Amino acid sequence: MRDQGGGAIINISSGTANPFHEGWSHHCASKAAILRLTCVEDKEHGDQGVRVTELSPGTFDTKMQVSIRASGVNPVSQLDPSAHIPERIGWRR
């Protein structure tokens, strides 16, 4: 990208990157890593025309959300299903 004069990189993270949620150590850690990588990459390459940003799209009503609601382990489990983006609008299979 630098050689062609710039570009943009968009990384997908999550609201669970910060603050962390009990019971999701693997998920929170991976999303926090994406967020930190995004910040560092933007700082390292932004002055060379490469913009690096992060997108946190919100929660999708997936099978993962069903298990989260059943666990009752953190505040996200208390969200009403209508608070989530319907899966059919989200990722296309």
PDB file of N, CA, C and O in Angstrom:
ATOM      1  N   MET A   1       0.810  -1.188   0.000  1.00  0.00           N
ATOM      2  CA  MET A   1       0.000   0.000   0.000  1.00  0.00           C
ATOM      3  C   MET A   1       0.858   1.258   0.000  1.00  0.00           C
ATOM      4  O   MET A   1       0.549   2.238  -0.679  1.00  0.00           O
ATOM      5  N   ARG A   2       1.930   1.217   0.764  1.00  0.00           N
ATOM      6  CA  ARG A   2       2.802   2.389   0.788  1.00  0.00           C
ATOM      7  C   ARG A   2       3.354   2.659  -0.602  1.00  0.00           C
ATOM      8  O   ARG A   2       3.421   3.810  -1.034  1.00  0.00           O
ATOM      9  N   ASP A   3       3.750   1.603  -1.304  1.00  0.00           N
ATOM     10  CA  ASP A   3       4.342   1.763  -2.632  1.00  0.00           C
ATOM     11  C   ASP A   3       3.368   2.366  -3.639  1.00  0.00           C
ATOM     12  O   ASP A   3       3.784   3.041  -4.581  1.00  0.00           O
ATOM     13  N   GLN A   4       2.065   2.122  -3.439  1.00  0.00           N
ATOM     14  CA  GLN A   4       1.076   2.667  -4.377  1.00  0.00           C
ATOM     15  C   GLN A   4       0.491   3.994  -3.893  1.00  0.00           C
ATOM     16  O   GLN A   4      -0.456   4.507  -4.490  1.00  0.00           O
ATOM     17  N   GLY A   5       1.043   4.550  -2.823  1.00  0.00           N
ATOM     18  CA  GLY A   5       0.627   5.868  -2.375  1.00  0.00           C
ATOM     19  C   GLY A   5      -0.381   5.877  -1.237  1.00  0.00           C
ATOM     20  O   GLY A   5      -0.843   6.945  -0.834  1.00  0.00           O
ATOM     21  N   GLY A   6      -0.726   4.728  -0.720  1.00  0.00           N
ATOM     22  CA  GLY A   6      -1.613   4.706   0.436  1.00  0.00           C
ATOM     23  C   GLY A   6      -2.759   3.736   0.273  1.00  0.00           C
ATOM     24  O   GLY A   6      -2.845   3.000  -0.710  1.00  0.00           O
ATOM     25  N   GLY A   7      -3.631   3.751   1.252  1.00  0.00           N
ATOM     26  CA  GLY A   7      -4.786   2.870   1.257  1.00  0.00           C
ATOM     27  C   GLY A   7      -5.383   2.823   2.645  1.00  0.00           C
ATOM     28  O   GLY A   7      -4.989   3.572   3.539  1.00  0.00           O
ATOM     29  N   ALA A   8      -6.334   1.937   2.805  1.00  0.00           N
ATOM     30  CA  ALA A   8      -7.012   1.821   4.091  1.00  0.00           C
ATOM     31  C   ALA A   8      -7.144   0.355   4.488  1.00  0.00           C
ATOM     32  O   ALA A   8      -7.427  -0.510   3.659  1.00  0.00           O
ATOM     33  N   ILE A   9      -6.935   0.102   5.758  1.00  0.00           N
ATOM     34  CA  ILE A   9      -7.130  -1.219   6.341  1.00  0.00           C
ATOM     35  C   ILE A   9      -8.192  -1.065   7.417  1.00  0.00           C
ATOM     36  O   ILE A   9      -8.087  -0.190   8.277  1.00  0.00           O
ATOM     37  N   ILE A  10      -9.214  -1.913   7.370  1.00  0.00           N
ATOM     38  CA  ILE A  10     -10.270  -1.893   8.377  1.00  0.00           C
ATOM     39  C   ILE A  10     -10.261  -3.234   9.096  1.00  0.00           C
ATOM     40  O   ILE A  10     -10.501  -4.279   8.491  1.00  0.00           O
ATOM     41  N   ASN A  11      -9.984  -3.192  10.380  1.00  0.00           N
ATOM     42  CA  ASN A  11      -9.998  -4.395  11.204  1.00  0.00           C
ATOM     43  C   ASN A  11     -11.333  -4.479  11.946  1.00  0.00           C
ATOM     44  O   ASN A  11     -11.870  -3.457  12.375  1.00  0.00           O
ATOM     45  N   ILE A  12     -11.862  -5.676  12.096  1.00  0.00           N
ATOM     46  CA  ILE A  12     -13.114  -5.877  12.807  1.00  0.00           C
ATOM     47  C   ILE A  12     -12.807  -6.291  14.239  1.00  0.00           C
ATOM     48  O   ILE A  12     -12.155  -7.307  14.477  1.00  0.00           O
ATOM     49  N   SER A  13     -13.280  -5.498  15.181  1.00  0.00           N
ATOM     50  CA  SER A  13     -13.087  -5.803  16.589  1.00  0.00           C
ATOM     51  C   SER A  13     -14.451  -5.969  17.235  1.00  0.00           C
ATOM     52  O   SER A  13     -15.373  -6.495  16.613  1.00  0.00           O
ATOM     53  N   SER A  14     -14.585  -5.530  18.463  1.00  0.00           N
ATOM     54  CA  SER A  14     -15.818  -5.741  19.212  1.00  0.00           C
ATOM     55  C   SER A  14     -15.833  -4.824  20.418  1.00  0.00           C
ATOM     56  O   SER A  14     -14.790  -4.374  20.892  1.00  0.00           O
ATOM     57  N   GLY A  15     -17.034  -4.555  20.907  1.00  0.00           N
ATOM     58  CA  GLY A  15     -17.160  -3.798  22.147  1.00  0.00           C
ATOM     59  C   GLY A  15     -16.568  -4.529  23.329  1.00  0.00           C
ATOM     60  O   GLY A  15     -16.348  -3.933  24.383  1.00  0.00           O
ATOM     61  N   THR A  16     -16.306  -5.820  23.166  1.00  0.00           N
ATOM     62  CA  THR A  16     -15.707  -6.586  24.259  1.00  0.00           C
ATOM     63  C   THR A  16     -14.196  -6.375  24.350  1.00  0.00           C
ATOM     64  O   THR A  16     -13.548  -6.924  25.241  1.00  0.00           O
ATOM     65  N   ALA A  17     -13.633  -5.585  23.437  1.00  0.00           N
ATOM     66  CA  ALA A  17     -12.203  -5.277  23.516  1.00  0.00           C
ATOM     67  C   ALA A  17     -11.909  -4.448  24.758  1.00  0.00           C
ATOM     68  O   ALA A  17     -10.843  -4.569  25.361  1.00  0.00           O
ATOM     69  N   ASN A  18     -12.859  -3.610  25.129  1.00  0.00           N
ATOM     70  CA  ASN A  18     -12.697  -2.750  26.288  1.00  0.00           C
ATOM     71  C   ASN A  18     -14.050  -2.157  26.623  1.00  0.00           C
ATOM     72  O   ASN A  18     -14.563  -1.438  25.766  1.00  0.00           O
ATOM     73  N   PRO A  19     -14.674  -2.361  27.726  1.00  0.00           N
ATOM     74  CA  PRO A  19     -14.194  -3.109  28.868  1.00  0.00           C
ATOM     75  C   PRO A  19     -14.322  -4.610  28.653  1.00  0.00           C
ATOM     76  O   PRO A  19     -15.034  -5.068  27.760  1.00  0.00           O
ATOM     77  N   PHE A  20     -13.627  -5.355  29.479  1.00  0.00           N
ATOM     78  CA  PHE A  20     -13.658  -6.803  29.372  1.00  0.00           C
ATOM     79  C   PHE A  20     -14.899  -7.354  30.063  1.00  0.00           C
ATOM     80  O   PHE A  20     -15.447  -6.722  30.966  1.00  0.00           O
ATOM     81  N   HIS A  21     -15.336  -8.524  29.638  1.00  0.00           N
ATOM     82  CA  HIS A  21     -16.510  -9.158  30.224  1.00  0.00           C
ATOM     83  C   HIS A  21     -16.144 -10.515  30.806  1.00  0.00           C
ATOM     84  O   HIS A  21     -15.499 -11.337  30.155  1.00  0.00           O
ATOM     85  N   GLU A  22     -16.563 -10.726  32.025  1.00  0.00           N
ATOM     86  CA  GLU A  22     -16.321 -11.983  32.723  1.00  0.00           C
ATOM     87  C   GLU A  22     -16.854 -13.163  31.915  1.00  0.00           C
ATOM     88  O   GLU A  22     -17.943 -13.105  31.345  1.00  0.00           O
ATOM     89  N   GLY A  23     -16.066 -14.226  31.878  1.00  0.00           N
ATOM     90  CA  GLY A  23     -16.489 -15.443  31.206  1.00  0.00           C
ATOM     91  C   GLY A  23     -16.101 -15.540  29.746  1.00  0.00           C
ATOM     92  O   GLY A  23     -16.354 -16.561  29.106  1.00  0.00           O
ATOM     93  N   TRP A  24     -15.496 -14.503  29.212  1.00  0.00           N
ATOM     94  CA  TRP A  24     -15.137 -14.499  27.780  1.00  0.00           C
ATOM     95  C   TRP A  24     -13.661 -14.187  27.574  1.00  0.00           C
ATOM     96  O   TRP A  24     -13.319 -13.437  26.660  1.00  0.00           O
ATOM     97  N   SER A  25     -12.802 -14.728  28.379  1.00  0.00           N
ATOM     98  CA  SER A  25     -11.391 -14.340  28.323  1.00  0.00           C
ATOM     99  C   SER A  25     -10.807 -14.474  26.922  1.00  0.00           C
ATOM    100  O   SER A  25     -10.109 -13.570  26.462  1.00  0.00           O
ATOM    101  N   HIS A  26     -11.074 -15.573  26.240  1.00  0.00           N
ATOM    102  CA  HIS A  26     -10.505 -15.771  24.897  1.00  0.00           C
ATOM    103  C   HIS A  26     -11.064 -14.760  23.906  1.00  0.00           C
ATOM    104  O   HIS A  26     -10.323 -14.245  23.069  1.00  0.00           O
ATOM    105  N   HIS A  27     -12.345 -14.469  23.984  1.00  0.00           N
ATOM    106  CA  HIS A  27     -12.969 -13.523  23.047  1.00  0.00           C
ATOM    107  C   HIS A  27     -12.464 -12.101  23.321  1.00  0.00           C
ATOM    108  O   HIS A  27     -12.045 -11.400  22.400  1.00  0.00           O
ATOM    109  N   CYS A  28     -12.505 -11.683  24.580  1.00  0.00           N
ATOM    110  CA  CYS A  28     -12.062 -10.334  24.931  1.00  0.00           C
ATOM    111  C   CYS A  28     -10.588 -10.115  24.601  1.00  0.00           C
ATOM    112  O   CYS A  28     -10.212  -9.055  24.100  1.00  0.00           O
ATOM    113  N   ALA A  29      -9.763 -11.104  24.880  1.00  0.00           N
ATOM    114  CA  ALA A  29      -8.326 -10.970  24.611  1.00  0.00           C
ATOM    115  C   ALA A  29      -8.055 -10.826  23.120  1.00  0.00           C
ATOM    116  O   ALA A  29      -7.222 -10.015  22.716  1.00  0.00           O
ATOM    117  N   SER A  30      -8.754 -11.608  22.298  1.00  0.00           N
ATOM    118  CA  SER A  30      -8.507 -11.525  20.853  1.00  0.00           C
ATOM    119  C   SER A  30      -8.993 -10.195  20.291  1.00  0.00           C
ATOM    120  O   SER A  30      -8.339  -9.625  19.417  1.00  0.00           O
ATOM    121  N   LYS A  31     -10.121  -9.690  20.769  1.00  0.00           N
ATOM    122  CA  LYS A  31     -10.643  -8.411  20.280  1.00  0.00           C
ATOM    123  C   LYS A  31      -9.790  -7.248  20.767  1.00  0.00           C
ATOM    124  O   LYS A  31      -9.598  -6.272  20.042  1.00  0.00           O
ATOM    125  N   ALA A  32      -9.275  -7.346  21.993  1.00  0.00           N
ATOM    126  CA  ALA A  32      -8.372  -6.311  22.498  1.00  0.00           C
ATOM    127  C   ALA A  32      -7.073  -6.296  21.697  1.00  0.00           C
ATOM    128  O   ALA A  32      -6.510  -5.233  21.437  1.00  0.00           O
ATOM    129  N   ALA A  33      -6.606  -7.469  21.311  1.00  0.00           N
ATOM    130  CA  ALA A  33      -5.393  -7.551  20.492  1.00  0.00           C
ATOM    131  C   ALA A  33      -5.610  -6.875  19.139  1.00  0.00           C
ATOM    132  O   ALA A  33      -4.732  -6.166  18.648  1.00  0.00           O
ATOM    133  N   ILE A  34      -6.761  -7.093  18.548  1.00  0.00           N
ATOM    134  CA  ILE A  34      -7.067  -6.439  17.260  1.00  0.00           C
ATOM    135  C   ILE A  34      -7.089  -4.927  17.431  1.00  0.00           C
ATOM    136  O   ILE A  34      -6.533  -4.197  16.611  1.00  0.00           O
ATOM    137  N   LEU A  35      -7.731  -4.459  18.494  1.00  0.00           N
ATOM    138  CA  LEU A  35      -7.800  -3.019  18.745  1.00  0.00           C
ATOM    139  C   LEU A  35      -6.411  -2.419  18.924  1.00  0.00           C
ATOM    140  O   LEU A  35      -6.115  -1.375  18.343  1.00  0.00           O
ATOM    141  N   ARG A  36      -5.561  -3.055  19.711  1.00  0.00           N
ATOM    142  CA  ARG A  36      -4.202  -2.541  19.938  1.00  0.00           C
ATOM    143  C   ARG A  36      -3.362  -2.606  18.666  1.00  0.00           C
ATOM    144  O   ARG A  36      -2.620  -1.670  18.369  1.00  0.00           O
ATOM    145  N   LEU A  37      -3.470  -3.698  17.915  1.00  0.00           N
ATOM    146  CA  LEU A  37      -2.750  -3.810  16.642  1.00  0.00           C
ATOM    147  C   LEU A  37      -3.163  -2.677  15.703  1.00  0.00           C
ATOM    148  O   LEU A  37      -2.323  -2.076  15.033  1.00  0.00           O
ATOM    149  N   THR A  38      -4.456  -2.395  15.662  1.00  0.00           N
ATOM    150  CA  THR A  38      -4.965  -1.320  14.812  1.00  0.00           C
ATOM    151  C   THR A  38      -4.330   0.012  15.189  1.00  0.00           C
ATOM    152  O   THR A  38      -3.874   0.755  14.320  1.00  0.00           O
ATOM    153  N   CYS A  39      -4.300   0.312  16.485  1.00  0.00           N
ATOM    154  CA  CYS A  39      -3.725   1.581  16.952  1.00  0.00           C
ATOM    155  C   CYS A  39      -2.247   1.697  16.596  1.00  0.00           C
ATOM    156  O   CYS A  39      -1.790   2.738  16.123  1.00  0.00           O
ATOM    157  N   VAL A  40      -1.508   0.617  16.830  1.00  0.00           N
ATOM    158  CA  VAL A  40      -0.072   0.631  16.551  1.00  0.00           C
ATOM    159  C   VAL A  40       0.194   0.753  15.051  1.00  0.00           C
ATOM    160  O   VAL A  40       1.043   1.536  14.627  1.00  0.00           O
ATOM    161  N   GLU A  41      -0.537  -0.026  14.252  1.00  0.00           N
ATOM    162  CA  GLU A  41      -0.338   0.020  12.798  1.00  0.00           C
ATOM    163  C   GLU A  41      -0.659   1.403  12.237  1.00  0.00           C
ATOM    164  O   GLU A  41       0.049   1.893  11.357  1.00  0.00           O
ATOM    165  N   ASP A  42      -1.720   2.034  12.739  1.00  0.00           N
ATOM    166  CA  ASP A  42      -2.063   3.371  12.265  1.00  0.00           C
ATOM    167  C   ASP A  42      -0.969   4.371  12.628  1.00  0.00           C
ATOM    168  O   ASP A  42      -0.620   5.237  11.827  1.00  0.00           O
ATOM    169  N   LYS A  43      -0.436   4.247  13.827  1.00  0.00           N
ATOM    170  CA  LYS A  43       0.638   5.141  14.261  1.00  0.00           C
ATOM    171  C   LYS A  43       1.903   4.913  13.429  1.00  0.00           C
ATOM    172  O   LYS A  43       2.593   5.869  13.074  1.00  0.00           O
ATOM    173  N   GLU A  44       2.209   3.651  13.118  1.00  0.00           N
ATOM    174  CA  GLU A  44       3.427   3.331  12.374  1.00  0.00           C
ATOM    175  C   GLU A  44       3.330   3.680  10.889  1.00  0.00           C
ATOM    176  O   GLU A  44       4.341   4.026  10.278  1.00  0.00           O
ATOM    177  N   HIS A  45       2.141   3.599  10.299  1.00  0.00           N
ATOM    178  CA  HIS A  45       2.036   3.749   8.849  1.00  0.00           C
ATOM    179  C   HIS A  45       1.148   4.899   8.384  1.00  0.00           C
ATOM    180  O   HIS A  45       1.050   5.163   7.186  1.00  0.00           O
ATOM    181  N   GLY A  46       0.502   5.581   9.325  1.00  0.00           N
ATOM    182  CA  GLY A  46      -0.395   6.670   8.956  1.00  0.00           C
ATOM    183  C   GLY A  46       0.284   7.785   8.186  1.00  0.00           C
ATOM    184  O   GLY A  46      -0.303   8.344   7.259  1.00  0.00           O
ATOM    185  N   ASP A  47       1.509   8.116   8.553  1.00  0.00           N
ATOM    186  CA  ASP A  47       2.213   9.193   7.861  1.00  0.00           C
ATOM    187  C   ASP A  47       2.721   8.765   6.481  1.00  0.00           C
ATOM    188  O   ASP A  47       3.292   9.572   5.747  1.00  0.00           O
ATOM    189  N   GLN A  48       2.510   7.492   6.133  1.00  0.00           N
ATOM    190  CA  GLN A  48       2.904   6.983   4.818  1.00  0.00           C
ATOM    191  C   GLN A  48       1.678   6.760   3.926  1.00  0.00           C
ATOM    192  O   GLN A  48       1.771   6.111   2.885  1.00  0.00           O
ATOM    193  N   GLY A  49       0.532   7.302   4.342  1.00  0.00           N
ATOM    194  CA  GLY A  49      -0.672   7.205   3.529  1.00  0.00           C
ATOM    195  C   GLY A  49      -1.518   5.971   3.767  1.00  0.00           C
ATOM    196  O   GLY A  49      -2.519   5.769   3.080  1.00  0.00           O
ATOM    197  N   VAL A  50      -1.137   5.142   4.725  1.00  0.00           N
ATOM    198  CA  VAL A  50      -1.914   3.936   5.021  1.00  0.00           C
ATOM    199  C   VAL A  50      -2.721   4.215   6.293  1.00  0.00           C
ATOM    200  O   VAL A  50      -2.166   4.356   7.383  1.00  0.00           O
ATOM    201  N   ARG A  51      -4.025   4.288   6.127  1.00  0.00           N
ATOM    202  CA  ARG A  51      -4.906   4.507   7.270  1.00  0.00           C
ATOM    203  C   ARG A  51      -5.365   3.153   7.790  1.00  0.00           C
ATOM    204  O   ARG A  51      -5.797   2.296   7.020  1.00  0.00           O
ATOM    205  N   VAL A  52      -5.269   2.970   9.093  1.00  0.00           N
ATOM    206  CA  VAL A  52      -5.699   1.724   9.716  1.00  0.00           C
ATOM    207  C   VAL A  52      -6.737   2.090  10.773  1.00  0.00           C
ATOM    208  O   VAL A  52      -6.468   2.878  11.681  1.00  0.00           O
ATOM    209  N   THR A  53      -7.910   1.515  10.642  1.00  0.00           N
ATOM    210  CA  THR A  53      -8.985   1.804  11.588  1.00  0.00           C
ATOM    211  C   THR A  53      -9.685   0.520  11.984  1.00  0.00           C
ATOM    212  O   THR A  53      -9.476  -0.535  11.385  1.00  0.00           O
ATOM    213  N   GLU A  54     -10.512   0.630  12.996  1.00  0.00           N
ATOM    214  CA  GLU A  54     -11.189  -0.534  13.555  1.00  0.00           C
ATOM    215  C   GLU A  54     -12.681  -0.298  13.512  1.00  0.00           C
ATOM    216  O   GLU A  54     -13.150   0.819  13.732  1.00  0.00           O
ATOM    217  N   LEU A  55     -13.413  -1.334  13.233  1.00  0.00           N
ATOM    218  CA  LEU A  55     -14.867  -1.277  13.206  1.00  0.00           C
ATOM    219  C   LEU A  55     -15.401  -2.218  14.279  1.00  0.00           C
ATOM    220  O   LEU A  55     -15.010  -3.383  14.352  1.00  0.00           O
ATOM    221  N   SER A  56     -16.285  -1.704  15.095  1.00  0.00           N
ATOM    222  CA  SER A  56     -16.940  -2.502  16.122  1.00  0.00           C
ATOM    223  C   SER A  56     -18.437  -2.462  15.813  1.00  0.00           C
ATOM    224  O   SER A  56     -19.131  -1.534  16.228  1.00  0.00           O
ATOM    225  N   PRO A  57     -18.939  -3.470  15.085  1.00  0.00           N
ATOM    226  CA  PRO A  57     -20.296  -3.385  14.541  1.00  0.00           C
ATOM    227  C   PRO A  57     -21.435  -3.603  15.518  1.00  0.00           C
ATOM    228  O   PRO A  57     -22.590  -3.419  15.133  1.00  0.00           O
ATOM    229  N   GLY A  58     -21.180  -3.977  16.735  1.00  0.00           N
ATOM    230  CA  GLY A  58     -22.263  -4.280  17.664  1.00  0.00           C
ATOM    231  C   GLY A  58     -22.495  -5.777  17.732  1.00  0.00           C
ATOM    232  O   GLY A  58     -21.712  -6.558  17.192  1.00  0.00           O
ATOM    233  N   THR A  59     -23.560  -6.172  18.387  1.00  0.00           N
ATOM    234  CA  THR A  59     -23.812  -7.595  18.572  1.00  0.00           C
ATOM    235  C   THR A  59     -24.835  -8.109  17.572  1.00  0.00           C
ATOM    236  O   THR A  59     -25.819  -7.439  17.258  1.00  0.00           O
ATOM    237  N   PHE A  60     -24.582  -9.293  17.088  1.00  0.00           N
ATOM    238  CA  PHE A  60     -25.492  -9.968  16.166  1.00  0.00           C
ATOM    239  C   PHE A  60     -26.205 -11.076  16.925  1.00  0.00           C
ATOM    240  O   PHE A  60     -25.620 -11.722  17.794  1.00  0.00           O
ATOM    241  N   ASP A  61     -27.463 -11.291  16.591  1.00  0.00           N
ATOM    242  CA  ASP A  61     -28.247 -12.337  17.244  1.00  0.00           C
ATOM    243  C   ASP A  61     -27.882 -13.684  16.620  1.00  0.00           C
ATOM    244  O   ASP A  61     -28.495 -14.122  15.647  1.00  0.00           O
ATOM    245  N   THR A  62     -26.881 -14.321  17.196  1.00  0.00           N
ATOM    246  CA  THR A  62     -26.366 -15.591  16.685  1.00  0.00           C
ATOM    247  C   THR A  62     -26.506 -16.667  17.758  1.00  0.00           C
ATOM    248  O   THR A  62     -26.991 -16.403  18.859  1.00  0.00           O
ATOM    249  N   LYS A  63     -26.080 -17.865  17.427  1.00  0.00           N
ATOM    250  CA  LYS A  63     -26.080 -18.954  18.417  1.00  0.00           C
ATOM    251  C   LYS A  63     -25.195 -18.592  19.617  1.00  0.00           C
ATOM    252  O   LYS A  63     -25.469 -19.007  20.743  1.00  0.00           O
ATOM    253  N   MET A  64     -24.152 -17.829  19.370  1.00  0.00           N
ATOM    254  CA  MET A  64     -23.289 -17.400  20.469  1.00  0.00           C
ATOM    255  C   MET A  64     -24.098 -16.567  21.465  1.00  0.00           C
ATOM    256  O   MET A  64     -23.936 -16.727  22.675  1.00  0.00           O
ATOM    257  N   GLN A  65     -24.955 -15.689  20.976  1.00  0.00           N
ATOM    258  CA  GLN A  65     -25.762 -14.859  21.868  1.00  0.00           C
ATOM    259  C   GLN A  65     -26.749 -15.693  22.684  1.00  0.00           C
ATOM    260  O   GLN A  65     -27.038 -15.365  23.834  1.00  0.00           O
ATOM    261  N   VAL A  66     -27.260 -16.761  22.096  1.00  0.00           N
ATOM    262  CA  VAL A  66     -28.167 -17.654  22.827  1.00  0.00           C
ATOM    263  C   VAL A  66     -27.441 -18.262  24.026  1.00  0.00           C
ATOM    264  O   VAL A  66     -27.992 -18.312  25.125  1.00  0.00           O
ATOM    265  N   SER A  67     -26.211 -18.721  23.818  1.00  0.00           N
ATOM    266  CA  SER A  67     -25.456 -19.312  24.927  1.00  0.00           C
ATOM    267  C   SER A  67     -25.044 -18.251  25.951  1.00  0.00           C
ATOM    268  O   SER A  67     -24.953 -18.543  27.143  1.00  0.00           O
ATOM    269  N   ILE A  68     -24.797 -17.028  25.491  1.00  0.00           N
ATOM    270  CA  ILE A  68     -24.455 -15.944  26.416  1.00  0.00           C
ATOM    271  C   ILE A  68     -25.650 -15.633  27.316  1.00  0.00           C
ATOM    272  O   ILE A  68     -25.498 -15.486  28.529  1.00  0.00           O
ATOM    273  N   ARG A  69     -26.838 -15.535  26.717  1.00  0.00           N
ATOM    274  CA  ARG A  69     -28.037 -15.280  27.522  1.00  0.00           C
ATOM    275  C   ARG A  69     -28.260 -16.395  28.543  1.00  0.00           C
ATOM    276  O   ARG A  69     -28.626 -16.129  29.687  1.00  0.00           O
ATOM    277  N   ALA A  70     -28.042 -17.621  28.134  1.00  0.00           N
ATOM    278  CA  ALA A  70     -28.250 -18.762  29.028  1.00  0.00           C
ATOM    279  C   ALA A  70     -27.255 -18.770  30.184  1.00  0.00           C
ATOM    280  O   ALA A  70     -27.569 -19.253  31.272  1.00  0.00           O
ATOM    281  N   SER A  71     -26.045 -18.230  29.950  1.00  0.00           N
ATOM    282  CA  SER A  71     -25.014 -18.250  30.992  1.00  0.00           C
ATOM    283  C   SER A  71     -25.302 -17.272  32.118  1.00  0.00           C
ATOM    284  O   SER A  71     -25.006 -17.557  33.279  1.00  0.00           O
ATOM    285  N   GLY A  72     -25.873 -16.131  31.791  1.00  0.00           N
ATOM    286  CA  GLY A  72     -26.132 -15.103  32.798  1.00  0.00           C
ATOM    287  C   GLY A  72     -24.889 -14.555  33.453  1.00  0.00           C
ATOM    288  O   GLY A  72     -24.970 -13.944  34.518  1.00  0.00           O
ATOM    289  N   VAL A  73     -23.720 -14.764  32.828  1.00  0.00           N
ATOM    290  CA  VAL A  73     -22.454 -14.484  33.494  1.00  0.00           C
ATOM    291  C   VAL A  73     -22.033 -13.006  33.468  1.00  0.00           C
ATOM    292  O   VAL A  73     -21.259 -12.597  34.334  1.00  0.00           O
ATOM    293  N   ASN A  74     -22.498 -12.201  32.532  1.00  0.00           N
ATOM    294  CA  ASN A  74     -22.075 -10.810  32.493  1.00  0.00           C
ATOM    295  C   ASN A  74     -23.201  -9.925  31.942  1.00  0.00           C
ATOM    296  O   ASN A  74     -24.236 -10.453  31.535  1.00  0.00           O
ATOM    297  N   PRO A  75     -23.032  -8.609  31.918  1.00  0.00           N
ATOM    298  CA  PRO A  75     -24.117  -7.715  31.512  1.00  0.00           C
ATOM    299  C   PRO A  75     -24.698  -7.985  30.124  1.00  0.00           C
ATOM    300  O   PRO A  75     -25.883  -7.737  29.903  1.00  0.00           O
ATOM    301  N   VAL A  76     -23.906  -8.476  29.201  1.00  0.00           N
ATOM    302  CA  VAL A  76     -24.406  -8.741  27.853  1.00  0.00           C
ATOM    303  C   VAL A  76     -25.483  -9.822  27.888  1.00  0.00           C
ATOM    304  O   VAL A  76     -26.391  -9.819  27.057  1.00  0.00           O
ATOM    305  N   SER A  77     -25.390 -10.728  28.826  1.00  0.00           N
ATOM    306  CA  SER A  77     -26.381 -11.804  28.923  1.00  0.00           C
ATOM    307  C   SER A  77     -27.760 -11.263  29.299  1.00  0.00           C
ATOM    308  O   SER A  77     -28.769 -11.945  29.121  1.00  0.00           O
ATOM    309  N   GLN A  78     -27.797 -10.050  29.811  1.00  0.00           N
ATOM    310  CA  GLN A  78     -29.070  -9.451  30.223  1.00  0.00           C
ATOM    311  C   GLN A  78     -29.750  -8.661  29.106  1.00  0.00           C
ATOM    312  O   GLN A  78     -30.882  -8.205  29.265  1.00  0.00           O
ATOM    313  N   LEU A  79     -29.058  -8.500  27.976  1.00  0.00           N
ATOM    314  CA  LEU A  79     -29.643  -7.744  26.863  1.00  0.00           C
ATOM    315  C   LEU A  79     -30.833  -8.497  26.268  1.00  0.00           C
ATOM    316  O   LEU A  79     -30.798  -9.718  26.113  1.00  0.00           O
ATOM    317  N   ASP A  80     -31.853  -7.769  25.948  1.00  0.00           N
ATOM    318  CA  ASP A  80     -32.997  -8.348  25.263  1.00  0.00           C
ATOM    319  C   ASP A  80     -32.565  -8.747  23.851  1.00  0.00           C
ATOM    320  O   ASP A  80     -31.776  -8.029  23.236  1.00  0.00           O
ATOM    321  N   PRO A  81     -33.051  -9.853  23.327  1.00  0.00           N
ATOM    322  CA  PRO A  81     -32.671 -10.268  21.964  1.00  0.00           C
ATOM    323  C   PRO A  81     -32.907  -9.190  20.905  1.00  0.00           C
ATOM    324  O   PRO A  81     -32.201  -9.154  19.898  1.00  0.00           O
ATOM    325  N   SER A  82     -33.881  -8.321  21.118  1.00  0.00           N
ATOM    326  CA  SER A  82     -34.148  -7.262  20.142  1.00  0.00           C
ATOM    327  C   SER A  82     -33.041  -6.209  20.094  1.00  0.00           C
ATOM    328  O   SER A  82     -33.000  -5.395  19.172  1.00  0.00           O
ATOM    329  N   ALA A  83     -32.144  -6.221  21.083  1.00  0.00           N
ATOM    330  CA  ALA A  83     -31.022  -5.270  21.105  1.00  0.00           C
ATOM    331  C   ALA A  83     -29.927  -5.653  20.111  1.00  0.00           C
ATOM    332  O   ALA A  83     -29.057  -4.841  19.796  1.00  0.00           O
ATOM    333  N   HIS A  84     -29.970  -6.882  19.623  1.00  0.00           N
ATOM    334  CA  HIS A  84     -28.945  -7.378  18.706  1.00  0.00           C
ATOM    335  C   HIS A  84     -29.376  -7.195  17.250  1.00  0.00           C
ATOM    336  O   HIS A  84     -30.568  -7.177  16.941  1.00  0.00           O
ATOM    337  N   ILE A  85     -28.409  -7.063  16.381  1.00  0.00           N
ATOM    338  CA  ILE A  85     -28.667  -6.993  14.947  1.00  0.00           C
ATOM    339  C   ILE A  85     -29.069  -8.383  14.475  1.00  0.00           C
ATOM    340  O   ILE A  85     -28.363  -9.348  14.764  1.00  0.00           O
ATOM    341  N   PRO A  86     -30.189  -8.516  13.754  1.00  0.00           N
ATOM    342  CA  PRO A  86     -30.576  -9.857  13.273  1.00  0.00           C
ATOM    343  C   PRO A  86     -29.484 -10.471  12.415  1.00  0.00           C
ATOM    344  O   PRO A  86     -28.899  -9.791  11.572  1.00  0.00           O
ATOM    345  N   GLU A  87     -29.208 -11.743  12.623  1.00  0.00           N
ATOM    346  CA  GLU A  87     -28.126 -12.417  11.902  1.00  0.00           C
ATOM    347  C   GLU A  87     -28.332 -12.333  10.391  1.00  0.00           C
ATOM    348  O   GLU A  87     -27.357 -12.201   9.651  1.00  0.00           O
ATOM    349  N   ARG A  88     -29.554 -12.406   9.924  1.00  0.00           N
ATOM    350  CA  ARG A  88     -29.792 -12.395   8.468  1.00  0.00           C
ATOM    351  C   ARG A  88     -29.363 -11.076   7.830  1.00  0.00           C
ATOM    352  O   ARG A  88     -29.089 -11.036   6.631  1.00  0.00           O
ATOM    353  N   ILE A  89     -29.302 -10.003   8.608  1.00  0.00           N
ATOM    354  CA  ILE A  89     -28.847  -8.709   8.085  1.00  0.00           C
ATOM    355  C   ILE A  89     -27.336  -8.619   8.136  1.00  0.00           C
ATOM    356  O   ILE A  89     -26.721  -7.861   7.385  1.00  0.00           O
ATOM    357  N   GLY A  90     -26.748  -9.390   9.017  1.00  0.00           N
ATOM    358  CA  GLY A  90     -25.308  -9.344   9.218  1.00  0.00           C
ATOM    359  C   GLY A  90     -24.544 -10.084   8.143  1.00  0.00           C
ATOM    360  O   GLY A  90     -24.634  -9.762   6.959  1.00  0.00           O
ATOM    361  N   TRP A  91     -23.804 -11.063   8.567  1.00  0.00           N
ATOM    362  CA  TRP A  91     -22.901 -11.777   7.673  1.00  0.00           C
ATOM    363  C   TRP A  91     -23.681 -12.638   6.678  1.00  0.00           C
ATOM    364  O   TRP A  91     -24.627 -13.331   7.052  1.00  0.00           O
ATOM    365  N   ARG A  92     -23.288 -12.589   5.456  1.00  0.00           N
ATOM    366  CA  ARG A  92     -23.892 -13.414   4.413  1.00  0.00           C
ATOM    367  C   ARG A  92     -23.170 -14.743   4.348  1.00  0.00           C
ATOM    368  O   ARG A  92     -21.942 -14.788   4.420  1.00  0.00           O
ATOM    369  N   ARG A  93     -23.910 -15.812   4.214  1.00  0.00           N
ATOM    370  CA  ARG A  93     -23.288 -17.136   4.133  1.00  0.00           C
ATOM    371  C   ARG A  93     -23.182 -17.561   2.710  1.00  0.00           C
ATOM    372  O   ARG A  93     -22.685 -18.651   2.426  1.00  0.00           O
TER     373      ARG A  93
END
